[in-house]
């Protein structure tokens, strides 16, 4: 289902003139302690590649 949704979304974006699509993959959502193991391979299979790595910092009072 995920692959089909990704493919349909990319086609729809192209119809509306999108030439670039950026996906943000949060490897470890704050407070969950869990990653999204299927998301990375799904995005790579859809033609996405990693271009940057975002580090999140939280300041606690």
C-alpha positions as MATLAB code, in Angstrom:
seq = 'XXXXXXXXXXXXXXXXXXXXXXXXXXXXXXXXXXXXXXXXXXXXXXXXXXXXXXXXXXXXX';
ca = [
       0.000    0.000    0.000;
       2.801    2.422    0.849;
       4.521    2.048   -2.497;
       1.279    2.582   -4.393;
       0.470    5.698   -2.367;
       3.969    7.091   -2.968;
       3.743    6.430   -6.728;
       0.285    8.019   -6.987;
       1.425   11.035   -4.992;
       4.490   11.581   -7.176;
       2.338   11.366  -10.319;
      -0.125   13.886   -8.895;
       2.703   16.264   -7.971;
       4.002   16.034  -11.552;
       0.541   16.840  -12.939;
       0.594   20.034  -10.879;
       4.032   20.936  -12.206;
       6.287   19.820   -9.364;
       9.818   19.133  -10.512;
      11.300   18.402   -7.091;
       9.895   16.554   -4.094;
      11.484   16.520   -0.657;
      10.612   13.911    1.956;
      11.551   14.338    5.594;
      12.176   11.067    7.391;
      12.328   11.330   11.163;
      14.484    8.361   12.142;
      13.536    8.526   15.806;
      10.421   10.554   16.607;
      10.888   12.344   19.961;
       9.425   10.480   22.888;
       8.800    7.215   21.032;
      12.175    5.511   21.001;
      11.125    3.885   17.723;
      12.318    4.363   14.178;
      10.320    3.923   10.958;
      12.087    0.865    9.506;
       9.993    0.614    6.315;
      10.078    4.305    5.365;
      13.739    4.508    4.306;
      13.637    1.555    1.906;
      10.286    2.745    0.527;
      11.659    6.211   -0.240;
      14.873    4.808   -1.755;
      12.802    2.463   -3.951;
      10.810    5.521   -5.046;
      13.968    7.233   -6.272;
      14.746    9.377   -3.226;
      18.278    9.757   -1.915;
      19.638   11.276    1.262;
      20.881   14.826    0.744;
      21.168   16.061    4.302;
      20.952   14.970    7.917;
      19.058   17.127   10.386;
      19.997   16.962   14.053;
      17.358   17.925   16.571;
      18.309   19.564   19.827;
      15.956   20.174   22.735;
      16.714   22.612   25.549;
      15.098   21.703   28.811;
      14.577   24.349   31.509;
];
